[in-house]
Amino acid sequence: MSANPRWDISRALGVAKLFHLVCGVREACVTPFLTLYLRQLGLAAPWVGTLMGTKHLIAAFWAPVCAFLAKSYRKRRALLIGSLLGSVGASLLMVLVPPVDKNRVHFPCNGSSGLTSTDALPGITLPVNITSAQESASSHPAKRTAEVEMPGFRNPPGESDRETFRDLHVYLAPSVEGARTTSQALLHPVTSGLKDHPREVTFEVVKTALPLLPGGKGPGNPANLSGTKGKAWAFDLSLEALRWTFILSLGSVAFWELLTAPLEQVADDSLYEFLDFVDATDRYRSLWVWRLLGMSAGVCGITALVGQLDCYLMTSGPRGVVHFYGYSVVSTLALLVSIAFPIPICQQWEPSYKRFKALSIVGGDPRLILLASTIVLVGAIVSTVQNFLFWHMKDHGSGELVMGFSVTLSLLGEILLHPFKTTLLRKLSRTGLVGLGLSCLAGQLLYYSFLWSWWSVLPIQILSAISNRALWWAVGASVEDLATPRMERALSALFRGHFYGSGCSLGSFVGGFVVMRFSLAVLYQACCVALLLWLALLLSIQRRLPQERKIKYSKLLSMEVSDTSDSEQGAEQDWLVKAMREEHSD
């Protein structure tokens, strides 16, 4: 069998490991940072939540359809290659989406100035003392102070803060409310106090330009409109820019997800059937580690590249284009690996109604109903962490390197926790693992709501590994025990795809509006309370359910052995019957 390259198991597993590793790097380039990029485009939380909810919805229901069609028409390899090739171009569409405010502050990226438009270093805000022309005419001009966040100030070696901010021209980007009074200003640093506070720089307006909106008679006043008309004109202009940015972002994300969503499921189904045909499915279970390793390496590598290359690749758009360029490059590498990816030639026939049968199995078992409801709730809550945790960290001064390191800690924690899977399942049972996962997730959310510094998110990331792994271990154990023969994969795909994906979509849609109405801290605290209430309800219901038998066929096998053996003593000496009876009695 090994002489035939089509069934070379070692080669097939090697290619599959490399493919999972590259796909992990590919996913880590963009997925954790997509909402941060959308925020830099100028989209508020509700619109970002809508975009991410649409993305999760497409992934949950479009991927199974594509996987079924690709298998039916024997076009799996064509779909893999087409998905990877299309995602290279689709990801670059996001770079072309214009930001809502095209006049945002951007600083030159060259060796002379040393200024970048990168994210803020921890805790750096610049108080700006603004003195108007009318106020400067008086003997004691009044200074209006505003705090302007100046992202990513880094001094080249040997250059002082005073030299760094010399002759800095800042364009004060307006909000909708303050658009009518915004002007272009030349700000010079007031260097007093630099020795005491080397990271605090005060700027004073020495010259103001003509107004951008009504209120003056200069060319900045469009057509010399009246004040009311000018306000309406500015508001309509902002809404128009927001509308186009949102529509283009929605179209790009949806098109991108339509191309990318089927990739993972088609690859997994192909590899599993390939190994199943040669009775080697036991070696399939360890491949997930390679994807996590790829994501761990990719998320740190891309954030390091962003800090070095982003300012040179960015022209007028927001920061973050390196994520998409890196994604395209790694997708090209994955495309090359997919050419040799193992796909079975003799495909097994499976009924098309397996998804519906799996759904009927869930509906007929109260334990699976509870577990499915838990997964939907967890998906909704985890989506708020995936969508907005980096926003919360950025508000506390975290850079993208810290964000990437926090993701790496969580992924490595999942890998290191895996050897304890059997012990935890034996000690805690499935219900205990669900309770452990929900408790850890609730603790995470409560901790996130009280972040106080740029590094404060790092210590809690170990709980992320426990909560994620424990929940999916419980799902896997439930599927193995409660599923009918040959329905395990369909039932597992139903939980991971439809239930979890639907929950992520729902949480994204709702979470954005909660953030807009209240705050991120309130959202995480509300999610924590919801998890604890659901945990209490779950445990109370679980106790009232009838006791479950661990081995459904133990009684049948015992009866068959008793009927065929010569005596009851022979049956008692059968080690298989003894083991089954002991486990059944436990």
C-alpha positions as CSV (number, residue, x, y, z in Angstrom):
1,M,0.0,0.0,0.0
2,S,2.8,2.4,0.8
3,A,4.2,1.8,-2.7
4,N,1.2,3.5,-4.1
5,P,1.7,7.3,-3.6
6,R,-2.0,7.8,-3.4
7,W,-2.2,6.0,-0.1
8,D,1.1,7.0,1.4
9,I,-0.1,7.8,5.0
10,S,3.2,9.4,6.2
11,R,3.3,11.7,3.2
12,A,-0.4,12.6,3.5
13,L,-0.1,13.4,7.2
14,G,3.0,15.5,6.6
15,V,1.3,17.6,3.9
16,A,-1.8,17.9,6.2
17,K,0.3,19.1,9.1
18,L,2.0,21.7,6.9
19,F,-1.3,22.8,5.5
20,H,-2.8,23.2,9.0
21,L,0.3,25.1,10.1
22,V,0.2,27.5,7.1
23,C,-3.6,28.0,7.4
24,G,-3.1,28.8,11.1
25,V,-0.6,31.5,10.2
26,R,-2.9,32.8,7.5
27,E,-5.9,33.1,9.8
28,A,-3.8,34.8,12.5
29,C,-2.7,37.5,10.1
30,V,-6.1,39.2,9.9
31,T,-8.9,37.6,11.9
32,P,-8.0,38.8,15.4
33,F,-7.3,42.4,14.2
34,L,-10.2,42.8,11.7
35,T,-12.5,44.7,14.1
36,L,-9.6,47.0,15.1
37,Y,-9.0,47.8,11.4
38,L,-12.7,48.5,10.9
39,R,-12.6,50.9,13.9
40,Q,-9.7,52.7,12.3
41,L,-11.8,53.1,9.2
42,G,-14.2,55.2,11.3
43,L,-17.0,52.6,11.9
44,A,-18.7,52.7,15.2
45,A,-19.4,49.6,17.3
46,P,-23.0,48.8,15.9
47,W,-21.7,48.8,12.3
48,V,-18.7,46.7,13.2
49,G,-21.0,44.3,15.0
50,T,-23.2,44.1,12.0
51,L,-20.3,43.3,9.7
52,M,-19.0,40.6,12.0
53,G,-22.4,39.1,12.6
54,T,-22.8,38.8,8.8
55,K,-19.4,37.2,8.6
56,H,-20.3,34.6,11.2
57,L,-23.7,33.9,9.7
58,I,-22.2,33.2,6.3
59,A,-19.6,30.9,7.8
60,A,-22.2,29.0,9.8
61,F,-24.5,28.2,6.9
62,W,-22.6,28.6,3.6
63,A,-19.6,26.3,4.5
64,P,-21.7,23.1,4.8
65,V,-23.5,23.8,1.6
66,C,-20.2,24.3,-0.3
67,A,-18.7,21.2,1.3
68,F,-21.7,19.1,0.3
69,L,-21.7,20.3,-3.3
70,A,-17.9,19.9,-3.7
71,K,-18.1,16.3,-2.5
72,S,-21.2,15.5,-4.6
73,Y,-19.5,16.8,-7.8
74,R,-16.0,15.6,-6.9
75,K,-14.6,19.1,-7.0
76,R,-12.9,19.3,-3.6
77,R,-9.4,20.1,-4.9
78,A,-10.8,22.7,-7.2
79,L,-12.7,24.3,-4.3
80,L,-9.6,24.4,-2.2
81,I,-7.5,26.0,-4.9
82,G,-10.3,28.4,-5.8
83,S,-11.0,29.4,-2.2
84,L,-7.3,30.2,-1.5
85,L,-6.8,32.0,-4.8
86,G,-10.0,34.0,-4.4
87,S,-9.2,35.0,-0.8
88,V,-5.9,36.5,-2.0
89,G,-7.7,39.1,-4.0
90,A,-10.7,39.4,-1.7
91,S,-8.6,40.3,1.2
92,L,-6.9,43.1,-0.7
93,L,-10.3,44.7,-1.4
94,M,-10.4,45.8,2.3
95,V,-7.3,47.9,1.7
96,L,-9.3,49.9,-1.0
97,V,-12.2,50.8,1.4
98,P,-11.9,54.5,2.1
99,P,-12.1,55.7,5.7
100,V,-15.0,57.7,6.9
101,D,-12.8,60.7,7.7
102,K,-10.2,61.1,5.0
103,N,-8.5,64.0,6.9
104,R,-7.3,62.1,9.9
105,V,-4.0,62.8,11.5
106,H,-1.2,61.1,9.6
107,F,2.5,61.8,10.2
108,P,5.3,61.3,7.7
109,C,7.2,58.0,8.0
110,N,10.8,58.9,7.2
111,G,14.1,58.8,8.9
112,S,14.3,62.6,9.5
113,S,11.1,63.0,11.5
114,G,10.9,59.7,13.2
115,L,7.1,60.1,13.4
116,T,4.7,57.3,12.6
117,S,1.0,56.9,12.5
118,T,1.1,53.8,14.6
119,D,-1.0,53.1,17.7
120,A,-0.5,54.9,20.9
121,L,2.1,53.9,23.3
122,P,0.8,53.1,26.8
123,G,-0.7,56.1,28.4
124,I,0.5,58.8,26.0
125,T,-1.9,61.7,25.5
126,L,-0.9,65.2,24.6
127,P,-2.7,68.1,26.2
128,V,-3.1,70.8,23.7
129,N,-3.5,74.4,24.8
130,I,-5.5,76.2,22.1
131,T,-5.5,80.0,22.0
132,S,-7.7,81.7,19.4
133,A,-6.8,84.8,17.5
134,Q,-9.4,86.9,19.4
135,E,-8.2,85.7,22.7
136,S,-4.5,86.4,21.9
137,A,-5.4,90.1,21.4
138,S,-6.1,90.5,25.1
139,S,-3.4,90.9,27.7
140,H,-4.3,87.7,29.4
141,P,-5.4,85.2,26.7
142,A,-7.6,82.4,27.9
143,K,-6.3,78.9,27.0
144,R,-8.7,76.1,26.1
145,T,-7.1,72.8,26.8
146,A,-8.0,69.7,24.9
147,E,-6.4,66.2,24.9
148,V,-5.3,64.9,21.6
149,E,-4.1,61.4,21.4
150,M,-1.0,61.3,19.3
151,P,-0.5,57.7,18.1
152,G,2.8,55.9,18.1
153,F,5.4,58.6,19.0
154,R,8.7,56.9,18.9
155,N,12.0,58.8,18.9
156,P,14.9,57.7,16.8
157,P,18.1,57.0,18.7
158,G,19.7,60.1,20.0
159,E,16.7,62.3,19.3
160,S,15.0,64.2,22.1
161,D,11.3,64.8,22.5
162,R,11.8,68.5,21.7
163,E,13.4,67.6,18.4
164,T,10.8,65.0,17.6
165,F,7.9,67.5,17.7
166,R,9.6,70.3,16.0
167,D,7.5,72.0,13.3
168,L,4.7,69.5,13.7
169,H,1.6,70.3,11.6
170,V,-1.5,68.8,13.0
171,Y,-4.8,68.7,11.3
172,L,-7.5,68.5,14.0
173,A,-10.0,66.0,12.6
174,P,-13.5,67.0,13.6
175,S,-16.3,65.1,15.1
176,V,-19.8,65.6,13.8
177,E,-20.7,67.8,16.8
178,G,-17.6,69.9,16.5
179,A,-17.3,70.1,12.7
180,R,-18.5,73.7,12.4
181,T,-15.6,75.0,14.5
182,T,-12.8,72.9,13.2
183,S,-9.8,74.7,11.7
184,Q,-6.4,73.9,10.5
185,A,-3.8,74.9,13.0
186,L,-0.1,75.2,13.3
187,L,0.9,73.9,16.7
188,H,4.3,74.6,18.2
189,P,5.4,72.8,21.3
190,V,5.7,74.6,24.6
191,T,8.9,73.0,25.9
192,S,8.6,74.0,29.5
193,G,8.3,71.1,31.8
194,L,9.8,68.6,29.4
195,K,12.5,67.6,31.9
196,D,9.9,66.9,34.5
197,H,7.5,65.1,32.2
198,P,9.4,63.9,29.2
199,R,6.4,62.2,27.7
200,E,4.0,65.1,28.0
201,V,4.1,67.8,25.4
202,T,2.0,70.9,25.3
203,F,1.1,72.7,22.0
204,E,-0.1,76.2,21.6
205,V,-1.8,77.6,18.6
206,V,0.1,80.4,17.0
207,K,-1.8,80.7,13.8
208,T,-5.2,79.6,12.7
209,A,-6.4,79.0,9.1
210,L,-9.7,79.9,7.5
211,P,-12.7,77.9,8.8
212,L,-13.6,74.7,7.1
213,L,-17.3,75.2,7.6
214,P,-19.7,78.2,7.8
215,G,-18.8,80.8,10.3
216,G,-16.3,82.8,8.2
217,K,-15.9,84.3,4.8
218,G,-12.9,82.5,3.5
219,P,-12.6,79.9,0.8
220,G,-13.1,77.2,3.4
221,N,-16.7,78.2,3.7
222,P,-18.5,76.2,0.9
223,A,-20.5,78.7,-1.1
224,N,-20.8,81.0,1.9
225,L,-23.7,79.0,3.2
226,S,-25.7,80.1,6.2
227,G,-24.9,78.5,9.6
228,T,-28.0,76.2,9.5
229,K,-27.4,75.1,6.0
230,G,-23.7,74.6,6.7
231,K,-24.4,72.4,9.6
232,A,-26.8,70.3,7.6
233,W,-24.3,70.1,4.7
234,A,-21.5,68.9,7.1
235,F,-23.8,66.4,8.7
236,D,-25.0,65.0,5.3
237,L,-21.4,64.8,4.1
238,S,-20.4,62.8,7.2
239,L,-23.4,60.5,6.8
240,E,-22.6,59.9,3.1
241,A,-19.0,59.0,3.9
242,L,-20.1,56.7,6.7
243,R,-22.7,55.0,4.4
244,W,-20.2,54.3,1.7
245,T,-17.6,53.1,4.0
246,F,-20.0,50.7,5.6
247,I,-21.5,49.4,2.4
248,L,-18.1,48.8,0.8
249,S,-16.8,47.1,4.0
250,L,-19.9,44.9,4.2
251,G,-19.5,43.9,0.5
252,S,-15.8,43.2,0.9
253,V,-16.3,41.2,4.1
254,A,-19.2,39.2,2.8
255,F,-17.5,38.4,-0.5
256,W,-14.3,37.4,1.3
257,E,-16.1,35.1,3.7
258,L,-18.1,33.4,0.9
259,L,-14.7,32.4,-0.6
260,T,-13.0,31.5,2.6
261,A,-15.6,29.8,4.7
262,P,-15.7,26.4,3.0
263,L,-11.9,25.9,3.1
264,E,-11.5,24.4,6.6
265,Q,-14.5,22.0,6.4
266,V,-13.7,20.7,2.9
267,A,-10.1,20.1,4.0
268,D,-11.1,18.3,7.2
269,D,-13.7,16.1,5.5
270,S,-11.2,15.1,2.7
271,L,-8.4,14.2,5.1
272,Y,-10.8,12.3,7.4
273,E,-12.2,10.2,4.6
274,F,-8.7,9.6,3.3
275,L,-7.5,8.3,6.6
276,D,-10.8,6.4,7.2
277,F,-10.3,4.5,4.0
278,V,-7.1,3.1,5.3
279,D,-8.2,2.7,8.9
280,A,-5.9,5.5,10.3
281,T,-8.5,7.9,11.7
282,D,-6.8,7.8,15.1
283,R,-4.0,9.9,13.7
284,Y,-6.5,12.6,12.6
285,R,-7.1,13.8,16.1
286,S,-3.7,15.4,16.7
287,L,-3.7,17.7,13.7
288,W,-5.5,20.6,15.5
289,V,-2.3,21.3,17.4
290,W,-0.5,22.3,14.2
291,R,-3.2,24.9,13.4
292,L,-2.9,26.4,16.9
293,L,0.9,26.5,16.6
294,G,0.6,28.3,13.3
295,M,-1.8,30.8,14.8
296,S,0.6,31.4,17.7
297,A,3.5,32.1,15.4
298,G,1.4,34.1,13.0
299,V,-0.2,36.5,15.4
300,C,3.2,37.4,16.9
301,G,4.9,37.6,13.5
302,I,2.4,39.8,11.9
303,T,2.3,42.3,14.8
304,A,6.1,42.6,14.6
305,L,5.9,43.2,10.9
306,V,3.1,45.8,11.4
307,G,5.4,47.8,13.7
308,Q,8.2,47.8,11.1
309,L,6.5,48.0,7.7
310,D,3.1,49.6,8.2
311,C,4.1,53.2,8.0
312,Y,6.0,52.6,4.8
313,L,3.1,50.8,3.1
314,M,0.4,53.3,4.3
315,T,-0.3,56.3,2.2
316,S,-3.6,57.9,3.1
317,G,-5.6,55.1,4.6
318,P,-5.7,53.8,8.2
319,R,-3.1,51.7,9.8
320,G,-3.3,47.9,9.4
321,V,-2.7,47.3,5.7
322,V,0.2,45.0,6.5
323,H,-2.3,42.5,8.0
324,F,-4.0,42.1,4.6
325,Y,-0.7,42.0,2.6
326,G,0.6,39.3,5.0
327,Y,-2.7,37.3,4.6
328,S,-2.3,37.4,0.8
329,V,1.3,36.2,0.9
330,V,0.5,33.3,3.3
331,S,-2.6,32.4,1.3
332,T,-0.3,32.0,-1.7
333,L,1.9,29.6,0.3
334,A,-1.2,27.6,1.4
335,L,-2.3,27.5,-2.3
336,L,1.0,25.7,-3.2
337,V,0.5,23.2,-0.3
338,S,-3.1,22.5,-1.3
339,I,-2.0,21.1,-4.6
340,A,-0.5,18.1,-2.7
341,F,-3.2,17.9,-0.1
342,P,-4.6,14.3,0.3
343,I,-8.0,13.9,-1.2
344,P,-9.6,10.4,-1.5
345,I,-10.3,9.3,-5.1
346,C,-12.8,6.6,-4.0
347,Q,-15.2,8.8,-2.0
348,Q,-17.6,7.2,0.4
349,W,-21.3,7.7,-0.2
350,E,-23.1,9.4,2.6
351,P,-26.8,10.4,2.7
352,S,-27.5,14.0,2.1
353,Y,-29.9,14.2,5.1
354,K,-27.2,13.7,7.7
355,R,-27.5,17.3,9.0
356,F,-31.2,16.9,9.5
357,K,-30.7,13.6,11.2
358,A,-28.2,15.1,13.5
359,L,-30.6,17.9,14.3
360,S,-33.3,15.3,15.1
361,I,-30.9,13.6,17.5
362,V,-30.3,16.8,19.3
363,G,-34.0,17.5,19.5
364,G,-34.7,14.1,20.9
365,D,-32.3,14.2,23.8
366,P,-32.7,16.8,26.6
367,R,-29.0,16.7,27.5
368,L,-28.1,17.6,23.9
369,I,-30.7,20.4,23.9
370,L,-29.1,21.9,27.0
371,L,-25.7,21.6,25.6
372,A,-26.7,23.2,22.3
373,S,-28.3,26.1,24.2
374,T,-25.1,26.5,26.2
375,I,-23.0,26.6,23.0
376,V,-25.2,29.2,21.4
377,L,-24.9,31.4,24.5
378,V,-21.2,30.8,24.7
379,G,-20.8,31.7,21.1
380,A,-22.7,35.0,21.6
381,I,-20.6,36.0,24.5
382,V,-17.3,34.9,23.1
383,S,-18.0,37.0,20.0
384,T,-18.1,40.1,22.2
385,V,-14.6,39.3,23.3
386,Q,-13.3,38.6,19.8
387,N,-14.9,41.7,18.4
388,F,-14.2,44.3,21.1
389,L,-11.5,43.2,23.5
390,F,-8.8,44.8,21.4
391,W,-10.8,48.0,21.4
392,H,-10.8,47.9,25.2
393,M,-7.1,47.1,25.3
394,K,-6.3,49.9,22.8
395,D,-8.3,52.4,25.0
396,H,-5.9,51.4,27.8
397,G,-2.8,52.0,25.8
398,S,-2.0,48.5,24.5
399,G,-0.2,48.2,21.2
400,E,-0.8,45.4,18.6
401,L,2.2,43.5,19.8
402,V,0.7,43.2,23.3
403,M,-2.6,42.2,21.7
404,G,-0.9,39.5,19.7
405,F,1.0,38.2,22.7
406,S,-2.3,37.9,24.6
407,V,-3.7,35.7,21.8
408,T,-0.5,33.6,21.8
409,L,-0.8,33.0,25.6
410,S,-4.3,31.7,25.2
411,L,-3.4,29.4,22.3
412,L,-0.3,28.0,23.9
413,G,-2.4,27.4,27.1
414,E,-4.8,25.3,25.1
415,I,-2.0,23.1,23.8
416,L,-0.4,22.7,27.2
417,L,-3.7,21.8,28.8
418,H,-4.5,19.0,26.4
419,P,-2.6,16.3,28.2
420,F,-5.0,16.7,31.2
421,K,-8.1,16.0,29.1
422,T,-8.6,12.4,30.1
423,T,-8.0,13.2,33.8
424,L,-10.4,16.1,33.8
425,L,-13.1,14.1,32.0
426,R,-12.8,11.3,34.5
427,K,-12.7,13.5,37.6
428,L,-15.3,16.1,36.6
429,S,-17.6,14.4,34.0
430,R,-19.2,16.3,31.1
431,T,-21.4,18.5,33.3
432,G,-18.4,19.4,35.5
433,L,-16.4,20.4,32.5
434,V,-19.2,22.6,31.2
435,G,-19.4,24.2,34.7
436,L,-15.7,24.7,34.7
437,G,-15.7,26.3,31.3
438,L,-18.6,28.7,32.1
439,S,-17.1,29.7,35.4
440,C,-13.7,30.5,33.8
441,L,-15.4,32.5,31.0
442,A,-17.4,34.4,33.5
443,G,-14.2,35.2,35.5
444,Q,-12.5,36.4,32.3
445,L,-15.4,38.8,31.4
446,L,-15.5,40.3,34.9
447,Y,-11.7,40.8,34.8
448,Y,-11.9,42.4,31.3
449,S,-14.4,44.9,32.6
450,F,-11.8,46.2,35.1
451,L,-8.7,46.5,33.0
452,W,-6.4,49.3,34.3
453,S,-3.3,49.2,32.1
454,W,-1.9,48.1,28.8
455,W,-0.5,44.8,30.2
456,S,-3.3,43.9,32.6
457,V,-5.1,41.6,30.1
458,L,-2.1,39.2,30.0
459,P,-2.4,37.4,33.4
460,I,-6.0,36.3,32.8
461,Q,-5.4,34.7,29.4
462,I,-4.8,31.3,31.0
463,L,-8.5,31.2,31.9
464,S,-9.3,31.6,28.2
465,A,-7.5,28.4,27.4
466,I,-9.4,26.5,30.2
467,S,-12.8,27.9,29.3
468,N,-12.4,27.1,25.6
469,R,-10.9,23.6,25.9
470,A,-13.2,22.5,28.7
471,L,-16.3,23.4,26.8
472,W,-15.3,21.6,23.6
473,W,-14.1,18.6,25.5
474,A,-17.5,18.3,27.0
475,V,-19.1,18.6,23.6
476,G,-16.8,15.9,22.2
477,A,-17.5,13.5,25.0
478,S,-21.3,14.1,24.7
479,V,-21.2,13.5,21.0
480,E,-19.3,10.2,21.5
481,D,-21.7,9.0,24.1
482,L,-25.0,10.1,22.8
483,A,-24.7,10.0,19.0
484,T,-25.9,7.0,17.0
485,P,-23.3,5.1,14.9
486,R,-21.7,7.0,12.0
487,M,-23.3,10.3,13.1
488,E,-20.5,11.6,15.4
489,R,-18.9,13.9,12.8
490,A,-22.2,15.2,11.6
491,L,-23.3,16.0,15.2
492,S,-19.9,17.6,16.0
493,A,-20.1,19.8,12.9
494,L,-23.6,20.8,13.9
495,F,-22.4,22.0,17.3
496,R,-19.2,23.7,16.0
497,G,-20.8,25.2,12.9
498,H,-24.5,26.0,13.2
499,F,-24.9,26.4,16.9
500,Y,-21.7,28.1,17.8
501,G,-21.7,30.2,14.6
502,S,-25.3,31.3,15.1
503,G,-24.4,32.3,18.6
504,C,-21.4,34.3,17.4
505,S,-23.6,36.0,14.8
506,L,-26.3,36.9,17.3
507,G,-23.8,38.2,19.8
508,S,-22.1,40.4,17.2
509,F,-25.3,42.0,16.1
510,V,-26.5,42.7,19.7
511,G,-23.1,43.5,21.3
512,G,-22.3,46.4,19.0
513,F,-25.5,48.3,20.0
514,V,-24.9,47.5,23.7
515,V,-21.4,49.0,23.4
516,M,-22.8,52.2,21.8
517,R,-25.6,52.6,24.3
518,F,-23.5,51.8,27.4
519,S,-19.9,50.8,27.3
520,L,-17.6,47.8,26.9
521,A,-17.2,47.4,30.7
522,V,-21.0,47.2,31.1
523,L,-21.2,44.7,28.2
524,Y,-18.7,42.3,29.8
525,Q,-20.3,42.6,33.2
526,A,-23.7,41.8,31.8
527,C,-22.3,38.8,29.9
528,C,-20.7,37.6,33.2
529,V,-24.0,37.8,35.0
530,A,-25.8,36.0,32.1
531,L,-23.3,33.2,32.2
532,L,-23.6,32.7,36.0
533,L,-27.4,32.7,35.8
534,W,-27.3,30.2,33.0
535,L,-24.9,28.0,34.9
536,A,-27.2,27.9,37.9
537,L,-30.1,27.0,35.6
538,L,-28.2,24.4,33.8
539,L,-27.1,22.6,37.0
540,S,-30.6,22.7,38.4
541,I,-32.1,21.2,35.2
542,Q,-29.3,18.6,34.9
543,R,-30.1,17.1,38.3
544,R,-33.7,16.5,37.3
545,L,-33.0,14.6,34.2
546,P,-33.0,10.8,34.3
547,Q,-29.7,9.1,34.9
548,E,-27.8,8.3,31.8
549,R,-26.2,5.0,31.0
550,K,-22.6,5.3,29.8
551,I,-22.6,2.2,27.6
552,K,-25.9,1.8,25.7
553,Y,-25.1,-1.7,24.3
554,S,-23.6,-3.2,27.5
555,K,-26.8,-4.9,28.4
556,L,-27.3,-6.3,24.9
557,L,-23.7,-7.6,24.7
558,S,-24.1,-9.2,28.2
559,M,-27.2,-10.9,27.2
560,E,-25.6,-12.2,24.0
561,V,-22.6,-13.6,26.0
562,S,-24.9,-15.2,28.5
563,D,-26.9,-16.9,25.8
564,T,-23.9,-18.4,24.0
565,S,-21.8,-19.4,27.1
566,D,-22.1,-22.8,28.6
567,S,-22.7,-21.6,32.1
568,E,-23.0,-18.4,34.2
569,Q,-19.6,-19.1,35.5
570,G,-18.1,-18.8,32.0
571,A,-19.8,-15.5,31.6
572,E,-18.5,-14.2,34.9
573,Q,-14.9,-15.1,33.8
574,D,-15.3,-13.2,30.6
575,W,-13.1,-10.0,31.1
576,L,-15.2,-8.0,28.6
577,V,-18.4,-8.7,30.5
578,K,-16.8,-7.9,33.8
579,A,-15.5,-4.6,32.5
580,M,-18.9,-3.6,31.1
581,R,-20.7,-4.6,34.2
582,E,-18.3,-2.6,36.4
583,E,-18.6,0.5,34.3
584,H,-22.4,0.1,34.1
585,S,-22.7,-0.3,37.8
586,D,-20.5,2.9,38.4
